[in-house]
Amino acid sequence: MAVPMGKVSKRRSRSRAAHHALAPRNLRPCARCAHRGPAHRVCENCGHYRGREVIHKGD
């Protein structure tokens, strides 16, 4: 049997939406050039990953 929808107050909807905030990104420094970027990714600045050159950057 269907149940009629009740009104959702501002407080209830806003407190539910309080959990939708984005978390800050966890950035780590590159071992080669100390540029801060996401972990487990090729460095955007020097193109190295795990001690080897993956993308050639014109240095």
N, CA, C, O and CB atoms as a CASP TS submission, in Angstrom:
PFRMAT TS
TARGET T0000
AUTHOR 0000-0000-0000
METHOD Language model
MODEL 1
PARENT N/A
ATOM      1  N   MET     1       0.834  -1.173   0.000  1.00  0.00           N
ATOM      2  CA  MET     1       0.000   0.000   0.000  1.00  0.00           C
ATOM      3  C   MET     1       0.881   1.239   0.000  1.00  0.00           C
ATOM      4  O   MET     1       1.884   1.290   0.712  1.00  0.00           O
ATOM      5  CB  MET     1      -0.950  -0.004   1.204  1.00  0.00           C
ATOM      6  N   ALA     2       0.517   2.225  -0.785  1.00  0.00           N
ATOM      7  CA  ALA     2       1.309   3.436  -0.911  1.00  0.00           C
ATOM      8  C   ALA     2       1.178   4.313   0.326  1.00  0.00           C
ATOM      9  O   ALA     2       0.131   4.357   0.971  1.00  0.00           O
ATOM     10  CB  ALA     2       0.893   4.212  -2.150  1.00  0.00           C
ATOM     11  N   VAL     3       2.255   5.004   0.638  1.00  0.00           N
ATOM     12  CA  VAL     3       2.275   5.916   1.776  1.00  0.00           C
ATOM     13  C   VAL     3       2.522   7.319   1.234  1.00  0.00           C
ATOM     14  O   VAL     3       3.448   7.509   0.446  1.00  0.00           O
ATOM     15  CB  VAL     3       3.372   5.506   2.830  1.00  0.00           C
ATOM     16  N   PRO     4       1.726   8.300   1.628  1.00  0.00           N
ATOM     17  CA  PRO     4       1.932   9.653   1.112  1.00  0.00           C
ATOM     18  C   PRO     4       3.258  10.238   1.591  1.00  0.00           C
ATOM     19  O   PRO     4       3.692  10.008   2.720  1.00  0.00           O
ATOM     20  CB  PRO     4       0.778  10.561   1.535  1.00  0.00           C
ATOM     21  N   MET     5       3.883  10.999   0.701  1.00  0.00           N
ATOM     22  CA  MET     5       5.161  11.607   1.053  1.00  0.00           C
ATOM     23  C   MET     5       4.945  12.724   2.055  1.00  0.00           C
ATOM     24  O   MET     5       4.019  13.525   1.925  1.00  0.00           O
ATOM     25  CB  MET     5       5.878  12.139  -0.196  1.00  0.00           C
ATOM     26  N   GLY     6       5.806  12.766   3.047  1.00  0.00           N
ATOM     27  CA  GLY     6       5.729  13.836   4.031  1.00  0.00           C
ATOM     28  C   GLY     6       6.673  14.963   3.671  1.00  0.00           C
ATOM     29  O   GLY     6       7.585  14.782   2.864  1.00  0.00           O
ATOM     30  N   LYS     7       6.461  16.121   4.264  1.00  0.00           N
ATOM     31  CA  LYS     7       7.328  17.259   4.004  1.00  0.00           C
ATOM     32  C   LYS     7       8.691  17.036   4.652  1.00  0.00           C
ATOM     33  O   LYS     7       8.776  16.578   5.792  1.00  0.00           O
ATOM     34  CB  LYS     7       6.688  18.561   4.525  1.00  0.00           C
ATOM     35  N   VAL     8       9.748  17.358   3.925  1.00  0.00           N
ATOM     36  CA  VAL     8      11.096  17.280   4.458  1.00  0.00           C
ATOM     37  C   VAL     8      11.500  18.686   4.851  1.00  0.00           C
ATOM     38  O   VAL     8      11.549  19.586   4.012  1.00  0.00           O
ATOM     39  CB  VAL     8      12.098  16.658   3.426  1.00  0.00           C
ATOM     40  N   SER     9      11.787  18.870   6.118  1.00  0.00           N
ATOM     41  CA  SER     9      12.117  20.201   6.611  1.00  0.00           C
ATOM     42  C   SER     9      13.499  20.641   6.102  1.00  0.00           C
ATOM     43  O   SER     9      14.298  19.821   5.651  1.00  0.00           O
ATOM     44  CB  SER     9      12.078  20.225   8.153  1.00  0.00           C
ATOM     45  N   LYS    10      13.759  21.950   6.185  1.00  0.00           N
ATOM     46  CA  LYS    10      15.043  22.497   5.764  1.00  0.00           C
ATOM     47  C   LYS    10      16.175  21.912   6.604  1.00  0.00           C
ATOM     48  O   LYS    10      17.254  21.613   6.092  1.00  0.00           O
ATOM     49  CB  LYS    10      15.037  24.030   5.870  1.00  0.00           C
ATOM     50  N   ARG    11      15.915  21.757   7.879  1.00  0.00           N
ATOM     51  CA  ARG    11      16.949  21.233   8.767  1.00  0.00           C
ATOM     52  C   ARG    11      17.322  19.807   8.385  1.00  0.00           C
ATOM     53  O   ARG    11      18.504  19.465   8.350  1.00  0.00           O
ATOM     54  CB  ARG    11      16.479  21.284  10.223  1.00  0.00           C
ATOM     55  N   ARG    12      16.336  18.979   8.101  1.00  0.00           N
ATOM     56  CA  ARG    12      16.610  17.588   7.754  1.00  0.00           C
ATOM     57  C   ARG    12      17.364  17.473   6.423  1.00  0.00           C
ATOM     58  O   ARG    12      18.321  16.705   6.316  1.00  0.00           O
ATOM     59  CB  ARG    12      15.302  16.799   7.684  1.00  0.00           C
ATOM     60  N   SER    13      16.937  18.234   5.412  1.00  0.00           N
ATOM     61  CA  SER    13      17.605  18.147   4.118  1.00  0.00           C
ATOM     62  C   SER    13      19.003  18.751   4.167  1.00  0.00           C
ATOM     63  O   SER    13      19.918  18.227   3.533  1.00  0.00           O
ATOM     64  CB  SER    13      16.776  18.846   3.051  1.00  0.00           C
ATOM     65  N   ARG    14      19.184  19.833   4.903  1.00  0.00           N
ATOM     66  CA  ARG    14      20.505  20.457   4.994  1.00  0.00           C
ATOM     67  C   ARG    14      21.475  19.626   5.812  1.00  0.00           C
ATOM     68  O   ARG    14      22.667  19.596   5.505  1.00  0.00           O
ATOM     69  CB  ARG    14      20.390  21.839   5.596  1.00  0.00           C
ATOM     70  N   SER    15      20.990  18.947   6.850  1.00  0.00           N
ATOM     71  CA  SER    15      21.895  18.101   7.634  1.00  0.00           C
ATOM     72  C   SER    15      22.299  16.862   6.839  1.00  0.00           C
ATOM     73  O   SER    15      23.398  16.341   7.023  1.00  0.00           O
ATOM     74  CB  SER    15      21.232  17.686   8.962  1.00  0.00           C
ATOM     75  N   ARG    16      21.424  16.392   5.963  1.00  0.00           N
ATOM     76  CA  ARG    16      21.772  15.265   5.096  1.00  0.00           C
ATOM     77  C   ARG    16      22.802  15.714   4.061  1.00  0.00           C
ATOM     78  O   ARG    16      23.730  14.969   3.744  1.00  0.00           O
ATOM     79  CB  ARG    16      20.506  14.693   4.397  1.00  0.00           C
ATOM     80  N   ALA    17      22.642  16.928   3.534  1.00  0.00           N
ATOM     81  CA  ALA    17      23.560  17.454   2.529  1.00  0.00           C
ATOM     82  C   ALA    17      24.910  17.847   3.122  1.00  0.00           C
ATOM     83  O   ALA    17      25.853  18.096   2.371  1.00  0.00           O
ATOM     84  CB  ALA    17      22.940  18.649   1.841  1.00  0.00           C
ATOM     85  N   ALA    18      25.026  17.907   4.428  1.00  0.00           N
ATOM     86  CA  ALA    18      26.289  18.296   5.065  1.00  0.00           C
ATOM     87  C   ALA    18      27.385  17.271   4.825  1.00  0.00           C
ATOM     88  O   ALA    18      28.562  17.590   4.992  1.00  0.00           O
ATOM     89  CB  ALA    18      26.087  18.487   6.559  1.00  0.00           C
ATOM     90  N   HIS    19      27.039  16.058   4.440  1.00  0.00           N
ATOM     91  CA  HIS    19      28.022  14.999   4.207  1.00  0.00           C
ATOM     92  C   HIS    19      28.491  14.949   2.758  1.00  0.00           C
ATOM     93  O   HIS    19      29.280  14.073   2.404  1.00  0.00           O
ATOM     94  CB  HIS    19      27.440  13.659   4.597  1.00  0.00           C
ATOM     95  N   HIS    20      28.026  15.865   1.912  1.00  0.00           N
ATOM     96  CA  HIS    20      28.369  15.830   0.491  1.00  0.00           C
ATOM     97  C   HIS    20      29.588  16.669   0.144  1.00  0.00           C
ATOM     98  O   HIS    20      29.891  16.846  -1.035  1.00  0.00           O
ATOM     99  CB  HIS    20      27.203  16.296  -0.321  1.00  0.00           C
ATOM    100  N   ALA    21      30.285  17.184   1.131  1.00  0.00           N
ATOM    101  CA  ALA    21      31.460  18.013   0.859  1.00  0.00           C
ATOM    102  C   ALA    21      32.600  17.155   0.320  1.00  0.00           C
ATOM    103  O   ALA    21      32.718  15.981   0.670  1.00  0.00           O
ATOM    104  CB  ALA    21      31.907  18.758   2.133  1.00  0.00           C
ATOM    105  N   LEU    22      33.439  17.745  -0.535  1.00  0.00           N
ATOM    106  CA  LEU    22      34.582  17.039  -1.094  1.00  0.00           C
ATOM    107  C   LEU    22      35.734  17.050  -0.103  1.00  0.00           C
ATOM    108  O   LEU    22      35.966  18.048   0.579  1.00  0.00           O
ATOM    109  CB  LEU    22      35.013  17.667  -2.428  1.00  0.00           C
ATOM    110  N   ALA    23      36.450  15.945  -0.028  1.00  0.00           N
ATOM    111  CA  ALA    23      37.618  15.852   0.846  1.00  0.00           C
ATOM    112  C   ALA    23      38.816  16.491   0.146  1.00  0.00           C
ATOM    113  O   ALA    23      38.897  16.440  -1.081  1.00  0.00           O
ATOM    114  CB  ALA    23      37.921  14.368   1.221  1.00  0.00           C
ATOM    115  N   PRO    24      39.743  17.089   0.885  1.00  0.00           N
ATOM    116  CA  PRO    24      40.920  17.672   0.241  1.00  0.00           C
ATOM    117  C   PRO    24      41.792  16.587  -0.376  1.00  0.00           C
ATOM    118  O   PRO    24      41.881  15.478   0.150  1.00  0.00           O
ATOM    119  CB  PRO    24      41.735  18.494   1.250  1.00  0.00           C
ATOM    120  N   ARG    25      42.435  16.912  -1.497  1.00  0.00           N
ATOM    121  CA  ARG    25      43.271  15.934  -2.193  1.00  0.00           C
ATOM    122  C   ARG    25      44.538  15.647  -1.401  1.00  0.00           C
ATOM    123  O   ARG    25      45.144  16.554  -0.832  1.00  0.00           O
ATOM    124  CB  ARG    25      43.628  16.432  -3.599  1.00  0.00           C
ATOM    125  N   ASN    26      44.928  14.391  -1.371  1.00  0.00           N
ATOM    126  CA  ASN    26      46.138  13.983  -0.675  1.00  0.00           C
ATOM    127  C   ASN    26      47.296  14.058  -1.663  1.00  0.00           C
ATOM    128  O   ASN    26      47.431  13.191  -2.527  1.00  0.00           O
ATOM    129  CB  ASN    26      45.996  12.546  -0.074  1.00  0.00           C
ATOM    130  N   LEU    27      48.136  15.093  -1.540  1.00  0.00           N
ATOM    131  CA  LEU    27      49.246  15.304  -2.459  1.00  0.00           C
ATOM    132  C   LEU    27      50.553  14.933  -1.783  1.00  0.00           C
ATOM    133  O   LEU    27      50.737  15.186  -0.593  1.00  0.00           O
ATOM    134  CB  LEU    27      49.286  16.762  -2.946  1.00  0.00           C
ATOM    135  N   ARG    28      51.461  14.333  -2.543  1.00  0.00           N
ATOM    136  CA  ARG    28      52.771  13.952  -2.020  1.00  0.00           C
ATOM    137  C   ARG    28      53.843  14.580  -2.896  1.00  0.00           C
ATOM    138  O   ARG    28      53.603  14.809  -4.081  1.00  0.00           O
ATOM    139  CB  ARG    28      52.931  12.403  -1.967  1.00  0.00           C
ATOM    140  N   PRO    29      55.033  14.867  -2.343  1.00  0.00           N
ATOM    141  CA  PRO    29      56.097  15.453  -3.158  1.00  0.00           C
ATOM    142  C   PRO    29      56.759  14.396  -4.039  1.00  0.00           C
ATOM    143  O   PRO    29      56.907  13.244  -3.632  1.00  0.00           O
ATOM    144  CB  PRO    29      57.145  16.126  -2.263  1.00  0.00           C
ATOM    145  N   CYS    30      57.155  14.792  -5.243  1.00  0.00           N
ATOM    146  CA  CYS    30      57.874  13.904  -6.165  1.00  0.00           C
ATOM    147  C   CYS    30      59.271  13.638  -5.600  1.00  0.00           C
ATOM    148  O   CYS    30      59.902  14.538  -5.045  1.00  0.00           O
ATOM    149  CB  CYS    30      57.963  14.532  -7.606  1.00  0.00           C
ATOM    150  N   ALA    31      59.746  12.415  -5.741  1.00  0.00           N
ATOM    151  CA  ALA    31      61.063  12.054  -5.217  1.00  0.00           C
ATOM    152  C   ALA    31      62.185  12.716  -6.005  1.00  0.00           C
ATOM    153  O   ALA    31      63.282  12.895  -5.476  1.00  0.00           O
ATOM    154  CB  ALA    31      61.241  10.545  -5.238  1.00  0.00           C
ATOM    155  N   ARG    32      61.934  13.081  -7.251  1.00  0.00           N
ATOM    156  CA  ARG    32      62.979  13.654  -8.098  1.00  0.00           C
ATOM    157  C   ARG    32      62.999  15.180  -8.057  1.00  0.00           C
ATOM    158  O   ARG    32      64.054  15.788  -7.882  1.00  0.00           O
ATOM    159  CB  ARG    32      62.796  13.188  -9.525  1.00  0.00           C
ATOM    160  N   CYS    33      61.811  15.802  -8.220  1.00  0.00           N
ATOM    161  CA  CYS    33      61.788  17.262  -8.331  1.00  0.00           C
ATOM    162  C   CYS    33      61.029  17.952  -7.204  1.00  0.00           C
ATOM    163  O   CYS    33      60.976  19.182  -7.172  1.00  0.00           O
ATOM    164  CB  CYS    33      61.182  17.654  -9.640  1.00  0.00           C
ATOM    165  N   ALA    34      60.446  17.203  -6.286  1.00  0.00           N
ATOM    166  CA  ALA    34      59.712  17.717  -5.119  1.00  0.00           C
ATOM    167  C   ALA    34      58.436  18.472  -5.496  1.00  0.00           C
ATOM    168  O   ALA    34      57.897  19.215  -4.676  1.00  0.00           O
ATOM    169  CB  ALA    34      60.613  18.630  -4.311  1.00  0.00           C
ATOM    170  N   HIS    35      57.947  18.291  -6.723  1.00  0.00           N
ATOM    171  CA  HIS    35      56.674  18.886  -7.134  1.00  0.00           C
ATOM    172  C   HIS    35      55.550  18.084  -6.486  1.00  0.00           C
ATOM    173  O   HIS    35      55.564  16.854  -6.529  1.00  0.00           O
ATOM    174  CB  HIS    35      56.526  18.907  -8.703  1.00  0.00           C
ATOM    175  N   ARG    36      54.576  18.769  -5.886  1.00  0.00           N
ATOM    176  CA  ARG    36      53.491  18.067  -5.189  1.00  0.00           C
ATOM    177  C   ARG    36      52.422  17.629  -6.175  1.00  0.00           C
ATOM    178  O   ARG    36      51.963  18.415  -7.004  1.00  0.00           O
ATOM    179  CB  ARG    36      52.871  18.964  -4.100  1.00  0.00           C
ATOM    180  N   GLY    37      52.025  16.337  -6.073  1.00  0.00           N
ATOM    181  CA  GLY    37      51.006  15.788  -6.954  1.00  0.00           C
ATOM    182  C   GLY    37      50.397  14.551  -6.326  1.00  0.00           C
ATOM    183  O   GLY    37      50.837  14.129  -5.257  1.00  0.00           O
ATOM    184  N   PRO    38      49.384  13.951  -6.968  1.00  0.00           N
ATOM    185  CA  PRO    38      48.740  12.764  -6.415  1.00  0.00           C
ATOM    186  C   PRO    38      49.678  11.562  -6.418  1.00  0.00           C
ATOM    187  O   PRO    38      50.549  11.438  -7.279  1.00  0.00           O
ATOM    188  CB  PRO    38      47.479  12.440  -7.199  1.00  0.00           C
ATOM    189  N   ALA    39      49.486  10.688  -5.448  1.00  0.00           N
ATOM    190  CA  ALA    39      50.330   9.502  -5.329  1.00  0.00           C
ATOM    191  C   ALA    39      50.006   8.497  -6.436  1.00  0.00           C
ATOM    192  O   ALA    39      48.885   8.479  -6.945  1.00  0.00           O
ATOM    193  CB  ALA    39      50.149   8.850  -3.944  1.00  0.00           C
ATOM    194  N   HIS    40      50.968   7.670  -6.807  1.00  0.00           N
ATOM    195  CA  HIS    40      50.816   6.605  -7.800  1.00  0.00           C
ATOM    196  C   HIS    40      50.460   7.143  -9.177  1.00  0.00           C
ATOM    197  O   HIS    40      49.737   6.491  -9.931  1.00  0.00           O
ATOM    198  CB  HIS    40      49.756   5.625  -7.351  1.00  0.00           C
ATOM    199  N   ARG    41      50.961   8.329  -9.510  1.00  0.00           N
ATOM    200  CA  ARG    41      50.747   8.928 -10.828  1.00  0.00           C
ATOM    201  C   ARG    41      52.081   9.459 -11.336  1.00  0.00           C
ATOM    202  O   ARG    41      52.986   9.736 -10.549  1.00  0.00           O
ATOM    203  CB  ARG    41      49.674  10.069 -10.771  1.00  0.00           C
ATOM    204  N   VAL    42      52.200   9.598 -12.648  1.00  0.00           N
ATOM    205  CA  VAL    42      53.388  10.197 -13.243  1.00  0.00           C
ATOM    206  C   VAL    42      53.446  11.669 -12.829  1.00  0.00           C
ATOM    207  O   VAL    42      52.427  12.359 -12.831  1.00  0.00           O
ATOM    208  CB  VAL    42      53.378  10.049 -14.803  1.00  0.00           C
ATOM    209  N   CYS    43      54.624  12.135 -12.480  1.00  0.00           N
ATOM    210  CA  CYS    43      54.797  13.525 -12.071  1.00  0.00           C
ATOM    211  C   CYS    43      54.509  14.438 -13.265  1.00  0.00           C
ATOM    212  O   CYS    43      55.053  14.237 -14.351  1.00  0.00           O
ATOM    213  CB  CYS    43      56.235  13.768 -11.518  1.00  0.00           C
ATOM    214  N   GLU    44      53.659  15.432 -13.061  1.00  0.00           N
ATOM    215  CA  GLU    44      53.308  16.353 -14.128  1.00  0.00           C
ATOM    216  C   GLU    44      54.464  17.280 -14.485  1.00  0.00           C
ATOM    217  O   GLU    44      54.539  17.790 -15.603  1.00  0.00           O
ATOM    218  CB  GLU    44      52.098  17.168 -13.731  1.00  0.00           C
ATOM    219  N   ASN    45      55.357  17.493 -13.534  1.00  0.00           N
ATOM    220  CA  ASN    45      56.440  18.447 -13.732  1.00  0.00           C
ATOM    221  C   ASN    45      57.632  17.833 -14.470  1.00  0.00           C
ATOM    222  O   ASN    45      58.135  18.420 -15.428  1.00  0.00           O
ATOM    223  CB  ASN    45      56.892  18.994 -12.395  1.00  0.00           C
ATOM    224  N   CYS    46      58.088  16.650 -14.029  1.00  0.00           N
ATOM    225  CA  CYS    46      59.302  16.071 -14.626  1.00  0.00           C
ATOM    226  C   CYS    46      59.034  14.819 -15.456  1.00  0.00           C
ATOM    227  O   CYS    46      59.913  14.399 -16.208  1.00  0.00           O
ATOM    228  CB  CYS    46      60.292  15.740 -13.540  1.00  0.00           C
ATOM    229  N   GLY    47      57.857  14.207 -15.350  1.00  0.00           N
ATOM    230  CA  GLY    47      57.517  13.046 -16.174  1.00  0.00           C
ATOM    231  C   GLY    47      58.081  11.736 -15.668  1.00  0.00           C
ATOM    232  O   GLY    47      58.106  10.760 -16.417  1.00  0.00           O
ATOM    233  N   HIS    48      58.537  11.675 -14.422  1.00  0.00           N
ATOM    234  CA  HIS    48      59.101  10.450 -13.863  1.00  0.00           C
ATOM    235  C   HIS    48      58.082   9.728 -12.982  1.00  0.00           C
ATOM    236  O   HIS    48      57.203  10.348 -12.384  1.00  0.00           O
ATOM    237  CB  HIS    48      60.366  10.766 -13.058  1.00  0.00           C
ATOM    238  N   TYR    49      58.223   8.404 -12.919  1.00  0.00           N
ATOM    239  CA  TYR    49      57.402   7.578 -12.027  1.00  0.00           C
ATOM    240  C   TYR    49      58.250   6.408 -11.570  1.00  0.00           C
ATOM    241  O   TYR    49      58.796   5.677 -12.396  1.00  0.00           O
ATOM    242  CB  TYR    49      56.090   7.082 -12.735  1.00  0.00           C
ATOM    243  N   ARG    50      58.366   6.224 -10.277  1.00  0.00           N
ATOM    244  CA  ARG    50      59.122   5.150  -9.642  1.00  0.00           C
ATOM    245  C   ARG    50      60.563   5.068 -10.147  1.00  0.00           C
ATOM    246  O   ARG    50      61.079   3.982 -10.411  1.00  0.00           O
ATOM    247  CB  ARG    50      58.425   3.828  -9.875  1.00  0.00           C
ATOM    248  N   GLY    51      61.202   6.230 -10.276  1.00  0.00           N
ATOM    249  CA  GLY    51      62.612   6.277 -10.604  1.00  0.00           C
ATOM    250  C   GLY    51      62.965   6.187 -12.070  1.00  0.00           C
ATOM    251  O   GLY    51      64.149   6.154 -12.404  1.00  0.00           O
ATOM    252  N   ARG    52      61.974   6.144 -12.975  1.00  0.00           N
ATOM    253  CA  ARG    52      62.293   6.103 -14.400  1.00  0.00           C
ATOM    254  C   ARG    52      61.437   7.117 -15.150  1.00  0.00           C
ATOM    255  O   ARG    52      60.351   7.492 -14.709  1.00  0.00           O
ATOM    256  CB  ARG    52      62.078   4.682 -14.971  1.00  0.00           C
ATOM    257  N   GLU    53      61.963   7.551 -16.304  1.00  0.00           N
ATOM    258  CA  GLU    53      61.265   8.544 -17.097  1.00  0.00           C
ATOM    259  C   GLU    53      60.163   7.881 -17.922  1.00  0.00           C
ATOM    260  O   GLU    53      60.433   6.991 -18.728  1.00  0.00           O
ATOM    261  CB  GLU    53      62.248   9.292 -18.008  1.00  0.00           C
ATOM    262  N   VAL    54      58.945   8.310 -17.718  1.00  0.00           N
ATOM    263  CA  VAL    54      57.807   7.741 -18.428  1.00  0.00           C
ATOM    264  C   VAL    54      57.383   8.665 -19.562  1.00  0.00           C
ATOM    265  O   VAL    54      57.093   8.202 -20.666  1.00  0.00           O
ATOM    266  CB  VAL    54      56.631   7.494 -17.464  1.00  0.00           C
ATOM    267  N   ILE    55      57.344   9.962 -19.299  1.00  0.00           N
ATOM    268  CA  ILE    55      56.997  10.963 -20.291  1.00  0.00           C
ATOM    269  C   ILE    55      58.189  11.881 -20.463  1.00  0.00           C
ATOM    270  O   ILE    55      58.704  12.432 -19.490  1.00  0.00           O
ATOM    271  CB  ILE    55      55.724  11.760 -19.879  1.00  0.00           C
ATOM    272  N   HIS    56      58.627  12.044 -21.696  1.00  0.00           N
ATOM    273  CA  HIS    56      59.784  12.919 -21.966  1.00  0.00           C
ATOM    274  C   HIS    56      59.356  14.366 -21.873  1.00  0.00           C
ATOM    275  O   HIS    56      58.478  14.816 -22.610  1.00  0.00           O
ATOM    276  CB  HIS    56      60.397  12.629 -23.363  1.00  0.00           C
ATOM    277  N   LYS    57      59.980  15.088 -20.966  1.00  0.00           N
ATOM    278  CA  LYS    57      59.761  16.522 -20.815  1.00  0.00           C
ATOM    279  C   LYS    57      61.025  17.223 -21.283  1.00  0.00           C
ATOM    280  O   LYS    57      62.124  16.830 -20.891  1.00  0.00           O
ATOM    281  CB  LYS    57      59.405  16.907 -19.331  1.00  0.00           C
ATOM    282  N   GLY    58      60.896  18.227 -22.094  1.00  0.00           N
ATOM    283  CA  GLY    58      62.058  18.940 -22.620  1.00  0.00           C
ATOM    284  C   GLY    58      62.747  19.776 -21.568  1.00  0.00           C
ATOM    285  O   GLY    58      62.454  20.965 -21.451  1.00  0.00           O
ATOM    286  N   ASP    59      63.645  19.204 -20.805  1.00  0.00           N
ATOM    287  CA  ASP    59      64.363  19.930 -19.738  1.00  0.00           C
ATOM    288  C   ASP    59      65.533  20.687 -20.316  1.00  0.00           C
ATOM    289  O   ASP    59      66.259  21.357 -19.582  1.00  0.00           O
ATOM    290  CB  ASP    59      64.854  18.965 -18.641  1.00  0.00           C
TER
END
